[in-house]
């Protein structure tokens, strides 16, 4: 059986920091630091927008943004 190391959910962009980084809110209200990985194409970060986020199961303070919902 495979051990799950990453989980995916949605988040709402709360504050844009740069073209590839932001603070976002998870559905439970927790604020995370989100980034767009350099391997992925840029997509616009707009406050209030919903994004797909992948997080490591050991660290729910950081998420890799995978794209807009």
N, C-alpha and C positions, 0 to 999 in steps of 0.2 A: 504494500500500500504506500502511495506517495504521501509525503508530508507537505502540507500547504505552508508556503512561506510568504505568499503575497495575497492580499485581498483587494478587490476592486469595489468602488462605490462611486457615488456622485458627490460633488461639493459645489458650493456657490462661491464665486469669487467675491471676496470682501474688500480687498485693497490691492491694487496693482502696484508692484514695486519697480519692475522693469518689463521689457518686452517678453521675457521668458520666466519671470518669477512673480509670485503674488502670495498674499495671505488669503486663505479660503476657509469656509465654514462647512463642516461635515453636517449630515442630517441631524445629529444629536446636539449641534451647537458648538462643538469643539473647534477651535481655530487651529489650522495647520499651515505650514510653510509649503508652498507648491512650486514646482519647477517643470518646465518643458525640457526634456532631455535633448541633447544636441543631435541625437540620431533621428529625432522626429522633426517634421517640418513645423515651422512656426504656425500658430493660429492665434487670432486676436484674443487678448485677455481684456475682458470688459467687466467692470464691476457689476455684480448682479447676475452674470451669466452662469449657467450650469456647465460643469466639466466632469468628465470621467477621470477618476483618480485611482492610482494603484499605490498601495502602502504595504510596507513590510509588517508582518504580524508582531514584531518586537518593538516597532517604533511608529506610533500613530500621531507623531507630531510633524511628520514630513510625508508628502505625497508626490508621486510623479504624475503630472497631468498628461492624459493620453489623447484628449481631444474634446471638442464641444459635444454636449448631449443633443 
